[in-house]
Amino acid sequence: MKFLFRKVDNSPIVVFRIFFGFLMMLESFGAIATGWVYKTFVEPLYSFPFFGFEFSQNLLGNYFYIHFILMGVISIFVMLGYFYRITSILLFLFWSFVYFSQKINYNNHYYLMVLISLFMCLIPAHKYASLDVKTKRVKSEISTPYWTILIFILQIAIVYFYAAIAKFYPGWLENKFLSIRLNYSANWFIDNFGWYTFADFLRNTKLQYFLSYSGILFDLLIVPALLYKKTRWIAFISTLVFHIFNSIVLHIGIFPYFALSFSVFFFSRETIHKLFLKKKEFYIETKNEFDTYNGEVVYFLFLYFLIQVALPIRHHFITGDVLWNEEGHRLSWRMMLRSKAGNLYLNVKDKSGKFIESVDLSTYLTDDQINVVKSKPDLIYALVQLIKKEYKLKGVEDIQIYATSLVSINGSRYVKFIDSNIDLAKVEWNYFTPNTWILPAPKTSK
C-alpha cells in the first residue's frame, strides 16, 4: 500500500477545492432563492428524517434559512482556503445535517455531495492558492500523497458503474421511464417558453431509445475512457455534452457541473497545472519520494470503499423488487430509474375496531409531500407514526390504522401496494429484513 503515499503534484486537489466550494455556495444560496428550503424545511410540519435524525424536526422553520446562509458562507471559505481544516469539517457537518434531515427530496446527487465533502475534510487541498497560505497559517506545498487524488477516481467509478448496472431492467431498456421523464420536460419547455419544436425533439421515440442505451454505455465506459490517454479528450467532450444536456433538459441543479468538476482528477497533473495554476511550481514526481506512511488512512479507505461497494448490492439480499418496495434503494446510485405514482387512504379505528376517521393527508403533509409519500413504504410508515403521536397527544393511546394503497411504476396500471388487512399502527419497521406488509410486486409493474 506504499504507492498510496507516493508524492504527486497537488494541482488537481487545489483546483477541485475551488470548484467544490463555489458549487456548494451556489447550492446553498440557490436552495433559498428557488424556494427549495421553504418547501422542504419551512412549510412542512414534518420532513421525514433518516433514522437517528429525528431531533432535526425541532428546528423546522426559519432556522433553515440561517443554516443555508451559514453553509453558503462556509462554502466560500472552503473555496478560498480560509481556516480550511475547520470550514471543510463544518461544511461536511452542515450538508450532512441537511441531507439526513429529510427524505422527501432524496436524490443520489445530494448523497454524493455528503461523501465528497467528507473527502474534503481529509485532503490537504489548502496548501496552495489559499488564504491559509497567504496569511502563513500553513506552509505552502506543491505535492500531495497519491491517495488524495485516487479516492475521487474510485468514488466516481463506483457511482457510474452501479448507475449503469441499475439500468439493466425492462423499464429502462424498453424506454418506459425515460419517455415519461422527457415528455414531462417537453411540456415544461412549452409552458415556460413555447418551444414546441424542441418539445417535439424530446418526444421523439428514436431519440429516447438512443438516450436510454447510450446512457448505459456512457455510465459503463466513461471512467475507463477518461483514464486512457488516447480517448481522454473524446471522453471529456462526451461528458460535457452529456451533462450540459441533462442540465438543460432534466433540471437537476448543480449536479451536472459537479460531475464535470471531477475531470480534474482524470487529466494528467501537468495538464491541470498548465490550465489553471501556471504560476505554481510543478512538482516533478520521482519513484522514491513518499509521504509518511499512515496505516490508519489505509484502514479507513479500505473500510470506506468496502462499504461503498456493498451498499448498492444489499437489495439482492432482501426479498422483493427494489423498484417496488424501495428496500435498498437509497445510498445505492440507483439514479433516474422510474417514475412512481400512487394513491393512499388511511383509516383510523379505535381499539375495538370502530371507525374513527379517514385521514385527510393535507392535515399532516404539504401537496409536494403527499405526492412522494403515497408511493414510498418507509414514508407511509413514518406518517402512520406521526398520526399515532397526534392521537396520543389527544389522549387516545390504542388506535388501529389501515392503509388502502395503489401504486403505478412507469405509467403501468395501478396495483395494490400495502396489505390493507394489517394494522400499520402495530408493525415495526425492519431495516435489514423484508417488511411483509408491503405486497409483492406484480410482474406488470416492472
C-alpha positions as semicolon CSV with decimal commas, in nm:
position;residue;x (nm);y (nm);z (nm)
1;M;0,000;0,000;0,000
2;K;0,304;0,225;-0,007
3;F;0,204;0,353;-0,352
4;L;-0,088;0,537;-0,191
5;F;0,162;0,772;-0,028
6;R;0,372;0,843;-0,336
7;K;0,414;1,218;-0,371
8;V;0,246;1,375;-0,674
9;D;0,169;1,730;-0,784
10;N;-0,125;1,873;-0,588
11;S;-0,278;2,088;-0,865
12;P;-0,590;1,867;-0,904
13;I;-0,698;1,889;-0,539
14;V;-0,626;2,262;-0,522
15;V;-0,834;2,334;-0,832
16;F;-1,110;2,099;-0,719
17;R;-1,128;2,277;-0,381
18;I;-1,210;2,599;-0,563
19;F;-1,471;2,435;-0,787
20;F;-1,626;2,245;-0,497
21;G;-1,654;2,547;-0,269
22;F;-1,804;2,757;-0,549
23;L;-2,065;2,493;-0,639
24;M;-2,162;2,436;-0,277
25;M;-2,205;2,811;-0,238
26;L;-2,440;2,810;-0,540
27;E;-2,630;2,514;-0,395
28;S;-2,668;2,682;-0,056
29;F;-2,788;3,022;-0,174
30;G;-2,975;2,875;-0,471
31;A;-3,179;2,649;-0,242
32;I;-3,310;2,960;-0,071
33;A;-3,366;3,158;-0,391
34;T;-3,558;2,878;-0,567
35;G;-3,783;2,809;-0,270
36;W;-3,636;2,463;-0,206
37;V;-3,560;2,545;0,157
38;Y;-3,912;2,678;0,210
39;K;-4,080;2,373;0,054
40;T;-3,855;2,126;0,231
41;F;-3,793;2,268;0,578
42;V;-4,005;2,578;0,642
43;E;-4,354;2,498;0,511
44;P;-4,384;2,132;0,629
45;L;-4,480;2,024;0,977
46;Y;-4,258;1,717;0,935
47;S;-3,973;1,647;0,694
48;F;-3,930;1,268;0,722
49;P;-3,572;1,249;0,854
50;F;-3,341;0,950;0,837
51;F;-3,319;0,723;1,140
52;G;-3,127;0,898;1,418
53;F;-3,201;1,249;1,289
54;E;-3,548;1,285;1,437
55;F;-3,416;1,570;1,654
56;S;-3,388;1,785;1,340
57;Q;-3,767;1,823;1,342
58;N;-3,734;2,062;1,636
59;L;-3,557;2,306;1,405
60;L;-3,804;2,308;1,115
61;G;-3,896;2,660;1,015
62;N;-3,694;2,977;0,965
63;Y;-3,385;2,826;1,127
64;F;-3,307;2,651;0,800
65;Y;-3,271;2,984;0,621
66;I;-2,995;3,068;0,869
67;H;-2,847;2,720;0,822
68;F;-2,823;2,757;0,444
69;I;-2,687;3,112;0,464
70;L;-2,414;2,995;0,702
71;M;-2,344;2,698;0,477
72;G;-2,307;2,932;0,180
73;V;-2,057;3,147;0,370
74;I;-1,866;2,840;0,486
75;S;-1,854;2,720;0,125
76;I;-1,689;3,049;0,025
77;F;-1,429;2,997;0,298
78;V;-1,361;2,646;0,167
79;M;-1,327;2,781;-0,186
80;L;-1,077;3,043;-0,067
81;G;-0,895;2,803;0,164
82;Y;-0,969;3,016;0,470
83;F;-0,933;2,827;0,800
84;Y;-0,975;2,530;0,568
85;R;-0,948;2,249;0,821
86;I;-1,228;2,397;1,028
87;T;-1,451;2,518;0,743
88;S;-1,427;2,192;0,546
89;I;-1,541;1,997;0,852
90;L;-1,820;2,246;0,912
91;L;-1,936;2,217;0,552
92;F;-1,946;1,837;0,582
93;L;-2,148;1,861;0,904
94;F;-2,385;2,127;0,771
95;W;-2,460;1,948;0,445
96;S;-2,487;1,608;0,614
97;F;-2,743;1,756;0,852
98;V;-2,946;1,885;0,556
99;Y;-2,925;1,552;0,377
100;F;-3,022;1,332;0,673
101;S;-3,297;1,566;0,795
102;Q;-3,534;1,485;0,507
103;K;-3,626;1,207;0,265
104;I;-3,892;1,380;0,055
105;N;-3,639;1,531;-0,186
106;Y;-3,395;1,242;-0,170
107;N;-3,159;1,200;-0,460
108;N;-2,821;1,040;-0,513
109;H;-2,661;1,372;-0,604
110;Y;-2,710;1,501;-0,251
111;Y;-2,564;1,179;-0,114
112;L;-2,256;1,219;-0,335
113;M;-2,213;1,572;-0,203
114;V;-2,204;1,431;0,152
115;L;-1,931;1,185;0,056
116;I;-1,722;1,439;-0,132
117;S;-1,750;1,691;0,150
118;L;-1,613;1,416;0,376
119;F;-1,318;1,371;0,139
120;M;-1,252;1,744;0,153
121;C;-1,206;1,720;0,529
122;L;-0,932;1,462;0,477
123;I;-0,719;1,604;0,198
124;P;-0,469;1,895;0,218
125;A;-0,637;2,099;-0,053
126;H;-0,543;2,428;0,114
127;K;-0,165;2,400;0,079
128;Y;-0,156;2,623;-0,228
129;A;-0,359;2,918;-0,365
130;S;-0,536;2,968;-0,034
131;L;-0,579;3,238;0,226
132;D;-0,432;2,997;0,479
133;V;-0,104;3,004;0,285
134;K;-0,121;3,376;0,218
135;T;-0,169;3,454;0,588
136;K;0,100;3,198;0,675
137;R;-0,129;2,977;0,882
138;V;0,000;2,684;0,681
139;K;0,314;2,625;0,480
140;S;0,281;2,629;0,102
141;E;0,331;2,289;-0,060
142;I;0,322;2,171;-0,419
143;S;0,282;1,796;-0,363
144;T;0,027;1,565;-0,206
145;P;0,001;1,188;-0,135
146;Y;-0,144;0,998;-0,431
147;W;-0,438;0,865;-0,225
148;T;-0,582;1,216;-0,202
149;I;-0,644;1,202;-0,578
150;L;-0,717;0,832;-0,615
151;I;-1,015;0,840;-0,375
152;F;-1,207;1,071;-0,607
153;I;-1,142;0,849;-0,909
154;L;-1,255;0,538;-0,721
155;Q;-1,568;0,708;-0,588
156;I;-1,677;0,829;-0,931
157;A;-1,602;0,487;-1,081
158;I;-1,834;0,328;-0,822
159;V;-2,109;0,581;-0,891
160;Y;-2,105;0,531;-1,268
161;F;-2,066;0,152;-1,251
162;Y;-2,366;0,097;-1,027
163;A;-2,568;0,357;-1,216
164;A;-2,512;0,154;-1,533
165;I;-2,592;-0,183;-1,375
166;A;-2,916;-0,050;-1,229
167;K;-3,039;0,041;-1,578
168;F;-3,047;-0,322;-1,693
169;Y;-3,416;-0,374;-1,628
170;P;-3,721;-0,365;-1,860
171;G;-3,845;-0,023;-1,753
172;W;-3,523;0,139;-1,877
173;L;-3,444;-0,087;-2,171
174;E;-3,800;-0,056;-2,306
175;N;-3,791;0,324;-2,270
176;K;-4,077;0,329;-2,019
177;F;-3,914;0,564;-1,772
178;L;-3,720;0,798;-1,996
179;S;-4,019;0,862;-2,224
180;I;-4,220;0,981;-1,921
181;R;-3,934;1,199;-1,797
182;L;-3,866;1,358;-2,136
183;N;-4,235;1,413;-2,206
184;Y;-4,257;1,596;-1,874
185;S;-3,959;1,813;-1,975
186;A;-4,117;1,876;-2,317
187;N;-4,432;2,007;-2,152
188;W;-4,220;2,227;-1,925
189;F;-4,047;2,391;-2,222
190;I;-4,383;2,453;-2,390
191;D;-4,541;2,600;-2,077
192;N;-4,246;2,824;-1,994
193;F;-4,101;2,921;-2,333
194;G;-4,341;2,798;-2,601
195;W;-4,063;2,584;-2,752
196;Y;-4,281;2,342;-2,947
197;T;-4,005;2,233;-3,185
198;F;-3,771;2,147;-2,900
199;A;-4,055;1,969;-2,723
200;D;-4,119;1,756;-3,032
201;F;-3,747;1,677;-3,041
202;L;-3,759;1,549;-2,682
203;R;-4,070;1,342;-2,752
204;N;-3,912;1,166;-3,048
205;T;-3,914;0,794;-2,970
206;K;-3,592;0,727;-3,160
207;L;-3,414;0,993;-2,957
208;Q;-3,550;0,847;-2,634
209;Y;-3,429;0,496;-2,719
210;F;-3,092;0,637;-2,823
211;L;-3,059;0,816;-2,491
212;S;-3,164;0,505;-2,299
213;Y;-2,896;0,282;-2,447
214;S;-2,627;0,547;-2,483
215;G;-2,687;0,628;-2,116
216;I;-2,589;0,275;-2,020
217;L;-2,281;0,286;-2,242
218;F;-2,182;0,626;-2,105
219;D;-2,204;0,510;-1,743
220;L;-2,008;0,192;-1,817
221;L;-1,732;0,339;-2,031
222;I;-1,679;0,699;-1,924
223;V;-1,436;0,633;-1,639
224;P;-1,211;0,392;-1,839
225;A;-1,223;0,632;-2,135
226;L;-1,118;0,925;-1,916
227;L;-0,834;0,725;-1,763
228;Y;-0,698;0,617;-2,102
229;K;-0,486;0,895;-2,251
230;K;-0,580;0,832;-2,617
231;T;-0,956;0,858;-2,551
232;R;-0,946;1,117;-2,273
233;W;-1,039;1,427;-2,474
234;I;-1,315;1,246;-2,663
235;A;-1,447;1,120;-2,330
236;F;-1,432;1,469;-2,181
237;I;-1,625;1,620;-2,472
238;S;-1,881;1,340;-2,436
239;T;-1,905;1,419;-2,065
240;L;-1,952;1,786;-2,141
241;V;-2,232;1,718;-2,390
242;F;-2,398;1,460;-2,163
243;H;-2,406;1,676;-1,852
244;I;-2,498;2,003;-2,023
245;F;-2,786;1,825;-2,197
246;N;-2,900;1,686;-1,862
247;S;-2,872;2,029;-1,703
248;I;-3,089;2,191;-1,971
249;V;-3,345;1,914;-2,011
250;L;-3,373;1,743;-1,672
251;H;-3,325;2,043;-1,440
252;I;-3,110;1,862;-1,183
253;G;-2,942;2,159;-1,019
254;I;-2,566;2,180;-0,980
255;F;-2,502;1,809;-1,028
256;P;-2,400;1,820;-1,399
257;Y;-2,139;2,084;-1,316
258;F;-2,039;1,898;-1,000
259;A;-1,982;1,586;-1,213
260;L;-1,781;1,786;-1,467
261;S;-1,554;1,921;-1,193
262;F;-1,423;1,568;-1,127
263;S;-1,249;1,583;-1,464
264;V;-0,952;1,747;-1,293
265;F;-0,864;1,408;-1,143
266;F;-0,861;1,226;-1,477
267;F;-0,644;1,458;-1,682
268;S;-0,272;1,449;-1,624
269;R;-0,149;1,661;-1,339
270;E;0,070;1,851;-1,587
271;T;-0,241;1,946;-1,787
272;I;-0,430;2,071;-1,483
273;H;-0,126;2,266;-1,372
274;K;-0,085;2,435;-1,711
275;L;-0,457;2,513;-1,746
276;F;-0,527;2,653;-1,401
277;L;-0,209;2,714;-1,198
278;K;0,058;2,836;-1,437
279;K;0,237;3,038;-1,170
280;K;0,267;2,739;-0,940
281;E;0,589;2,538;-0,941
282;F;0,512;2,194;-1,077
283;Y;0,616;1,901;-0,862
284;I;0,824;1,657;-1,067
285;E;0,740;1,307;-0,949
286;T;1,009;1,050;-0,875
287;K;0,986;0,685;-0,780
288;N;1,149;0,740;-0,440
289;E;0,953;1,034;-0,299
290;F;0,689;0,921;-0,050
291;D;0,484;1,089;0,216
292;T;0,487;0,936;0,564
293;Y;0,305;0,602;0,562
294;N;-0,014;0,614;0,769
295;G;-0,178;0,281;0,847
296;E;-0,490;0,448;0,984
297;V;-0,551;0,611;0,644
298;V;-0,516;0,273;0,471
299;Y;-0,759;0,103;0,709
300;F;-1,010;0,385;0,679
301;L;-1,002;0,387;0,300
302;F;-1,034;0,008;0,283
303;L;-1,337;0,010;0,513
304;Y;-1,491;0,310;0,338
305;F;-1,471;0,163;-0,011
306;L;-1,580;-0,179;0,111
307;I;-1,899;-0,014;0,237
308;Q;-1,938;0,178;-0,088
309;V;-1,916;-0,145;-0,288
310;A;-2,151;-0,333;-0,053
311;L;-2,434;-0,082;-0,008
312;P;-2,557;-0,087;-0,370
313;I;-2,591;-0,466;-0,371
314;R;-2,770;-0,505;-0,039
315;H;-3,112;-0,512;-0,206
316;H;-3,020;-0,852;-0,356
317;F;-3,028;-0,992;-0,003
318;I;-3,378;-0,858;0,065
319;T;-3,676;-1,041;-0,080
320;G;-3,868;-0,847;-0,343
321;D;-3,817;-0,598;-0,623
322;V;-3,626;-0,288;-0,508
323;L;-3,806;-0,076;-0,770
324;W;-4,131;-0,165;-0,596
325;N;-4,058;-0,190;-0,225
326;E;-3,772;0,067;-0,213
327;E;-3,581;-0,157;0,030
328;G;-3,215;-0,099;-0,057
329;H;-3,286;0,185;-0,298
330;R;-3,119;0,471;-0,112
331;L;-2,740;0,512;-0,095
332;S;-2,709;0,280;-0,396
333;W;-2,662;0,503;-0,703
334;R;-2,996;0,392;-0,847
335;M;-3,041;0,715;-1,040
336;M;-3,324;0,829;-1,268
337;L;-3,476;0,481;-1,298
338;R;-3,851;0,501;-1,253
339;S;-4,150;0,726;-1,232
340;K;-4,366;0,622;-0,940
341;A;-4,718;0,742;-0,858
342;G;-4,968;0,629;-0,600
343;N;-5,296;0,671;-0,417
344;L;-5,312;0,641;-0,040
345;Y;-5,605;0,630;0,202
346;L;-5,556;0,579;0,576
347;N;-5,844;0,478;0,801
348;V;-5,818;0,513;1,178
349;K;-6,014;0,286;1,415
350;D;-6,026;0,260;1,793
351;K;-5,906;-0,048;1,980
352;S;-6,244;-0,217;1,942
353;G;-6,233;-0,172;1,564
354;K;-6,484;0,114;1,550
355;F;-6,415;0,357;1,264
356;I;-6,290;0,700;1,377
357;E;-6,185;0,882;1,062
358;S;-6,039;0,864;0,714
359;V;-5,722;1,070;0,743
360;D;-5,701;1,394;0,547
361;L;-5,337;1,377;0,438
362;S;-5,321;1,754;0,392
363;T;-5,358;1,786;0,771
364;Y;-5,009;1,647;0,808
365;L;-4,840;1,698;0,473
366;T;-4,786;1,959;0,205
367;D;-4,901;1,885;-0,150
368;D;-4,544;1,807;-0,259
369;Q;-4,501;1,567;0,032
370;I;-4,828;1,389;-0,040
371;N;-4,717;1,315;-0,397
372;V;-4,399;1,148;-0,269
373;V;-4,530;0,971;0,042
374;K;-4,806;0,786;-0,144
375;S;-4,559;0,553;-0,318
376;K;-4,281;0,516;-0,058
377;P;-4,339;0,249;0,210
378;D;-4,094;0,388;0,468
379;L;-4,259;0,729;0,437
380;I;-4,604;0,574;0,474
381;Y;-4,477;0,403;0,788
382;A;-4,334;0,732;0,920
383;L;-4,668;0,906;0,851
384;V;-4,850;0,638;1,049
385;Q;-4,615;0,700;1,342
386;L;-4,687;1,071;1,317
387;I;-5,063;1,008;1,327
388;K;-5,019;0,778;1,628
389;K;-4,828;1,053;1,807
390;E;-5,101;1,308;1,736
391;Y;-5,370;1,077;1,874
392;K;-5,159;1,008;2,181
393;L;-5,140;1,382;2,247
394;K;-5,520;1,384;2,233
395;G;-5,529;1,111;2,496
396;V;-5,613;0,826;2,259
397;E;-5,342;0,564;2,310
398;D;-5,457;0,248;2,136
399;I;-5,563;0,304;1,776
400;Q;-5,559;0,096;1,460
401;I;-5,452;0,234;1,122
402;Y;-5,520;0,056;0,794
403;A;-5,400;0,162;0,452
404;T;-5,556;0,134;0,110
405;S;-5,269;0,197;-0,126
406;L;-5,230;0,168;-0,503
407;V;-4,905;0,231;-0,690
408;S;-4,805;0,266;-1,055
409;I;-4,449;0,237;-1,188
410;N;-4,353;0,397;-1,521
411;G;-4,713;0,456;-1,622
412;S;-4,825;0,096;-1,565
413;R;-5,167;0,015;-1,419
414;Y;-5,224;0,094;-1,052
415;V;-5,196;-0,214;-0,832
416;K;-5,235;-0,280;-0,461
417;F;-4,924;-0,182;-0,267
418;I;-4,993;-0,226;0,106
419;D;-5,174;-0,515;0,276
420;S;-5,497;-0,345;0,382
421;N;-5,564;-0,612;0,646
422;I;-5,259;-0,526;0,854
423;D;-5,278;-0,269;1,132
424;L;-4,985;-0,042;1,048
425;A;-5,004;0,118;1,391
426;K;-4,873;-0,209;1,539
427;V;-4,596;-0,302;1,294
428;E;-4,227;-0,227;1,339
429;W;-4,004;-0,115;1,053
430;N;-3,747;-0,377;0,960
431;Y;-3,418;-0,228;0,844
432;F;-3,246;-0,549;0,739
433;T;-3,529;-0,789;0,656
434;P;-3,838;-0,757;0,433
435;N;-4,142;-0,570;0,560
436;T;-4,414;-0,823;0,488
437;W;-4,697;-0,568;0,491
438;I;-4,560;-0,440;0,158
439;L;-4,722;-0,660;-0,106
440;P;-4,506;-0,832;-0,370
441;A;-4,452;-0,650;-0,697
442;P;-4,676;-0,767;-0,983
443;K;-4,491;-0,859;-1,300
444;T;-4,675;-0,590;-1,494
445;S;-4,528;-0,314;-1,273
446;K;-4,170;-0,384;-1,378
